[in-house]
Amino acid sequence: MICIPITSATNEEALTAIKRSCPIADFIELRMDLIGGGKLAELISTVRGNSASVKIIVTCRRKEEAAKTKAARRVRRTVGNRERKMALLKDAIELGADFIDIELAEGSKVINELKSLCAKKGGKAKIIVSHHNLEETPSLTKLKEIFQQCVKFKPAVVKIVTTARSVEDNLVTLNLISYAREKSQKIISLCMGSKGGINRAVAPLMGSFLSFATLGRGGQSAPGQFAVHQMKQFQELFSGRRRSPAPPVLSLQESPPKNFVLLGNPVGHSLSPLMHNAALKKMGIEEQYSACCVHNIGCAIEGIKGMNIRGASVTIPFKVAVMEFMDDIDEDALAIGAVNTIVNSNGRLKGYNTDWLGLILTLKKAITIKNKTFAIIGAGGAARAAAYGIVKEGGFPVIVNLIPHEGKILAAELNCAYYPLFEAGKIKADCLINATPVGMYPQKNKSPMKAEALAGYKCVMDVIYNPLKTKLLADAEKQGCKILSGVDMFVNQGAQQLVLWTGKEPPRALMKKVILEKLTKSE
């Protein structure tokens, strides 16, 4: 099982990290000593609201046992004394956390007090008694002694973490797992540091209760933690899970074609089949692309494996939910928190996100991104992809959103400014990007901004491709702005999907032509 630690600098960032973690984690650890201004009730509520199955660990690590990570250096400790720490852990029990982590060094009085409260609340919350050695890995004999001291409190889980100074240290902590299993005690036994990677990869195979993995860069709660997709690779490799495709659930011939599909709900309006099929035909590829209206994304993913479908596009509302079913996730998709493309390689499914690249390729034709400022309207998946791409290219995003809470969360995560929508005309930015559905067919007469507020922007882009020229773009053109339609982004993200699926460059001009012809005819 994989546990993702939440170590965000602010409560708002932590809420976002939780939403991104829930689809791919078995456990979430709320590191309340690292989350700046963390509001425990809101954090727990957000986990529960995003997943009924993810378990919650609440931790407030004592300074002497807190590993020196980027997160630890960045944030002041939010809990400075034992009284405040105890109050927080008691609140966690009251709020329905599944586990609370308390260090062995805090003493029997503290541990027994927490155990007693857990019992009074029906035993829903369980105790993890932990010990962390930030300097070395003691001998196995010494670790067994520490283990026995923890076991005296009859915890649900014993956690013993050491620091690897040599590769051989991994063997010591792995042997401790075997020792604990002989005693029928659940244990988390890990090595921190760059030399502790062997332990982190192999410990789940040996029976360690949990593996800790980071959601993205900078989120480590201890040195040496792998990213989530790396841990999933290790688990699959060591478990011997079948890597060849499953037998087809539906076979019309001995070797069914490896077709491509669009997964979403609804999908009847999508022009992806028209665009992709035209491209596949031009590329001399006999396979077909079809749209599938999906009600259960898990069953749909099993269908992809069973029917040996070569690749899939993922659209609303499954871009986040589908991440749980991937064998591997590309770093860009993981950082964005959404998958819109799946590649099937002999039964292994890897998730990607091409939305951000489609947008960046479109922007680059009209404006230099590096050192430029971009006002992005929205705080959903499209806005997140846009902001991610702009930051990656050296630009500076500014988040503009109608709902303050959502906008502030994204802005805090990106460490950039937030403006309410009514102040969008006051922003000094080089380009405005609409990443909301406002103005999409059939509501062609709507725009997210007033026309006069567009005069200060050199360039305006709309991710909407139907209609061809939204009211926002029409208003911007009258104000003298350079305008960019969502058609180019749509084509570019689709073309990148074909590159991932086939390894070949698709005919982008043709793809754009068929979309323009269809939209022009419709208008």
N, C-alpha and C positions, 0 to 999 in steps of 0.2 A: 504494500500500500504506500502511496505517495502523499507526503504532507508538504504543503507550500507555506513557508513562513511569511507573514505580512509584516514588513519592516518599514513601511512608508513614513515619509517625513511629516505628513499631516494627516488628519482624520479624513479629509476629502480624498486624498490620494489613496489611502487605505481602502476606502469604499470602492474605488475604481478597481484596485488590485483584487479585491474580494470577488467582484463581479467577473473579472477575467479568469480567476483561479477556479471558481466553482465548477465549471464544465470539465475540468481536467484533473481535479484533485480528489483524493479520498478523505484527506484531513486538511484543515487550515489551522495554522498556529498564529494566534494574535499575540505578537510580541509587544506587550503594552509598555515595556521599558524603552522601546525604540520608536513607537508610533507617537509622533508629536501631537499633543492635544487629543489623544485618542478617546473617543466616546464609546465606552464598552457596550452599552445597551444598543446603540445604533449599529455598531460593527457586527454584533451577534445577530441582530435582527436582519441585517443585510445578507449574512450567510444563509440564514433560514429562508429568507425570501427568494434566494436564487437557487437553493438546492435543499431537498428534503433528506438527502442521503449523506452529504458531507458532514464529517464530525469536526467539532471545534475544540482546540486546545488553547487555553489561556495561560500565558506565561508572563511573568515579570521577573526577569533574571537579575539576581544580585550582581552588583558591580564586579565583585571578585571572580565571578564565573562567566561574565559576559565576554564573548569572543570579540577581538578587535577587528571589526569589519568596516566597510565603507559606511554602512547604515549606522553603526555604533558611533563612528567619528562625526557623522553629520548631525546627529540629533542629541540634544541635551537629554539626560535621563529624566523621564517624566515622573518617576516615583523615587523619592529620595530617602525614605526611611521605612522601617519594618511595619509601622502602624498603617501607613498609606498602602503599602503593598498588601498587607493582610486584608484591609478593607476592600481593595480591588479584587482579590481572589475570592473573597466571600461574596462580593457582588456577582462574580462570574458563576458561582454555584447557584445563587438566587435566580440568575438570568437564564439558567438552563444550559450552560456549557457542558460538553461531554467529558472533558478532562481539564484538570488544572495541574500545572507543573510546579512542584515545590522542591527546593534544593534540600538535600540531606543536611547540609551545614546550617540550615535555619533552626534545627533542633527539634527534639521530640515534642515539646509543648506546642509549637506552631503546627507541626504536622498532625498531631492528634486532634488539635482544635479544628483543623480543616476537615479531617476525616469524620469527626463527630457531626459537623454541619452537613456534610454530604449524606450521612446516614439519616439525619433528620429530614432531609429533602427527598427521601425515597431512594437514594443511591443512584440517581441518574448521572450526576457528576462523579467521576472517578479520579483517583489520585495517581499522578506520576511522581515518583520520588527520584530526583536526579542528582548527578554529581559530574562536574566538569573540571578537567585538569588542563589548564591553558599552557602548561610548560612542557609536559612530556607524557609518555605512556609508561606507567609503572609496571612492575612485574605482574604476571598473571596471578601470583599468590596474593599480592597487594590488592589487585582488582577484585579478587574473590572476597577478600575481607570487606571491602567497600560494598560489594554486592550484598553480603550477608547483613550488613548494617541497614541497608535499604529494605531488605526483605522483612526485617523485624516489624516494620510498620504495615505489612500485608497490603502493599499497594497493588493497583491493577497492573501497573507497568513500572519496571525499574529502567532508568536511563543513565548510562555511564558513557561519557564522552571524553576522550583523551586527545592529545596532540601527537601526531606522528613525527618523530625525528628521524626515523629510518623506515624503509619498506617493511622490515621485519616486524615493526610495531603493529602492522595490520593483522598479523597472525595472532598476536596476543588478544586483541579485541574480538577477533572472530572466534577464538577458542572460548572466550567468555560467553558467547551466544550458546555454544554447545553445552557449557556448564549450566547456564540458566535453564535451558530446555530440559536437562536431566532433573532439575528441581521443579519442573512444571511452572516456571515463572516467566511471564512475558517480559521481554527486554528489548531495549534499543541500545546497541553497542556500536559506537562509531569512532572513527579517527578524524580529527580536523587537520587541515593543512594540505599542501600540495602532494605530500607523500602518503596521504590517507585515502587516495582515490580508490585503491584496491578494495578497501573495506566498504566504502560507499557503494561500489558496484556489486560486490559479492554478498554483503550482509543480508539482503532480502532472501537470497537463495538459502542461506544458513538458518533463516528463521527469525531474523530481527523484526520486531513488531512494525516498525515504520522506516521509510526512507525519506529524507528531507531533500527537496529539490527547489530551485528558484524559478520564479515566473519569468524573470528577465535579468538583464544586467543590473548590478547594483543592489539586488534584493537579497543578497546572502545574509543569513543570520549567523553563519559560521564559515570560516575559511575552508575552501575545497568543495563546497556544495556544487553539484552538477545542475544543469538546467533540466526542466521537466522532460523535454523530448529526449535528452540523453539518458535519463534514468529509465524511461520507457523502453529505449533500445536495449539497455542492459538487461532489463527484466525479461524481455522477449528472447534475447539471445541465450540467457542462462536457464530459462524455463523450458527451452526446447519446443516452444510453441510452433505449430506448423507454419511454415513460411510460404508454402505453395498454395495456389488458389483452391478454394473449396470446390467440391463438385457442383456444377451448375444446377440451380433450382429449376431452370427452364431451359431446355436445349432443343432447338429446331433442327440442328444438324450436328455432325460429329465435331466440328470445330467452329463454334459460333463466332461471328465477327466481334471484335472488341470495340463496341460502339461507345459513344459519348452521350451523357445525359445532363440535363439541367434539373436540379432538385430545389423545389421551392413551393410556396403556397400563398397566393395564386401564381400561375405561370402562363395562363392563356394569352396575356398581353405581350409577352416577351418576344423580342425580335432576335434573340440569340440563335434559335434554330435556323432562321433565314440566313443570318450572317455566317454562322459556322459551317453550315452545309455547302454554301457557295464556296467558301474557302477550301473545304476538304475536297470538293470536286476539282477545283483548279489545281490543287496540290497532287492530284492523282491518287488520293486515298479513298478507298471504297467505303470506309466506315461512315455511319450516319450519326447525327446529333439530334436528340429529341428531348422535349420538355416533359417532365414528370411532376404531377401535382402530388405532394407528399404530405401525409398526415403524421407519420411516425418516422423521424429521421434515423433512429437506430435500426429499424427494419429495412429502411432504404439502403443504409450502408451495408447491411448483410447481403442485400440483393446485388449491390455492386460487386461484392466479392464472389457471390455465388454464380453470377452470370458473366464473370470475368470482364466487366465493363472497364474500358481502358482509362477513362477519366471522367470527371464530373465538374460542373459548375454548381455553386451553391449560392442561393439568393435568399431574400427575406422569406421567412423569419428564422432561418437556420444557421446563419453565418457564425454565431457564437456556439450554439448548442452542438453543432457537428464536431467541434474540437475534441469533445470527450471520446469520440469513436476513432480518432486518428491513431495510427501506430507511431507516427512521427509528425512534427510540425516545424515548418521552416521558421527561422529566427524572425524574419520580418512579420509573418502572420502572428507569431507568438507575442511580439512586441505590440502589434496593433490590437490584438485581442479578437481577431475574426479571421475565418477561413472562407474564401470564395472559390477555391480551386482544389480539386483532389486528383492526385496521380496514383494509379494502381500499378505497382511494380511487383508482379508475381504474388499477388495477394496481400502485399504490404501497402497500406494507404498513407500517403503523406499529404498534409494540408499546406496550402500556400495562400497568399493574398496578392492578387494582381491589380486590385483597385488603385492602390497607391501609385504603382508604376504607371498605370494608364493615365492617371491624372498628371503625374510629373512629366511624362513624355509630351502630353498636350501643352502644359505650361511652357516647357522649354522652347517650343516653337514661337512663342510670343514674347517671352520675358526671361531675363536672367534671374535665376532663383537665389543664388548666393548673395548674402548681405541685403536682400530685399525683404520687405515686410508684407505679409499677406493676412488680410482680415478674412476669417473663415466663419461663415454663418452656419451654425448647427453644432451639435455635440454628440451626434450618433456615429454609426459606423463609417459613413462617407467622410464626415468631418475628421474623425480619428485617422483615417487613412491619408487624408490630405495633409493634416498636420504632421504626421509621421514622415511622409515623403519630403515635405518642405524642410523639416529639421535635418533630415538625412542629407539634403542637398545644400545645407548651409544657410537656409533662409530663416526668417523669424515669423512664426505664426502668432496671430492675435485671435482669440476666440470670441465670437459674438453669438449670443443665444437668447432666445425669448425667455426660457426658464433659467433663472439665475443659478439654482443648485447644480443642474447638469453642466452648465457652462463653466462654473467655477471649479468643478471636479476635474474636467479635462484640462483647463488652464493650469491648475495646480500641478497636475501630473507632468505637463510640458514645461512647467516653470515659465509661463508666459502670461501676458495680460489678458484680462477678461473685460468685456464691455457688454452692457445690456443692449438689446437690439435697437432701442430707440436712440442710442447714442452712436450708432454705426457711422453716421455722417460726420462725426467729429474725429474719427480715427485717421491718423496720418499713416497711410499704407500705400504701397505701390499697386496692389492688386486685391480685388474682392472676389471671393469664391463662395457661391451658394451651394452648400452641401446638405440642403433640406429638400423635401419634395414639394415645397410651395411653388406653384406655377406649373406643375405637371398636368398633362392631359388627364381629365377633361377640364380642370380648373385653370384654363389658359389665361384668364384675365387677372390672375392674382400674382403678386410679387412680394418677396420678403422685405423689400425696402421701398421707400418713397423715391421717386425719380430725382428730385432735387438733391438727395443725399449722396448721389452717385458721382457728382461733378468732381470730387477730389481724387478719384481713382483713375489711374492711367489705363488699367485693364480690368475687365470684369469677366469672370468665368462662371458658367452654370453647369452643374453635373447632370442636369436634366437634359435628355435628348429628344423628348417628345412633349411639346412641339419643338421644331427646329430652332426657332427663335422665341424664347420665352418672353414674357412681359418685362422681366428684369433686364434681359439683353437688349430688347427694343428700347427701353428707357435709357439704358447705358449708352447705346449707340447715338441717341439724340443728344446726349451730354458730351459727346466727343470721345468716348472711351473705346479702346480696342476691345472687341468681344470674342469670347471663345465658347462655342456650343459644347454640350455634353456628348455630342456624336463622336468627336475625336477620342474622348476618354473611353467611351463605350467600346469603340473599335480597338483602341490600344490595349485595354485590359483583356478583351477577348482574344486578340492576337497573341498576347503573352501566354494565355492559357494554351493555345495551340502549340506554341513553342515548347511548353512544359510537357504536353502530351505526346508530341511527335518528334521533337528535336529539330524541326525544320522551321524556317521563316515563312510565315503565311503571307498571302497577297493582301496587304493592308488596304491598298487603293481599291481593290475589288470589294472588300468587306465594307468600306465606307460607301462605295457606290450603291450597293444593293440596299443599304440602310437609308441613304438619302432618297433613293427612288421610291422606296416604300413610304417614307414619311411625307414626301412631297405629294405623292398620290393620295395619301390619307387626308392631307390638308386641303 
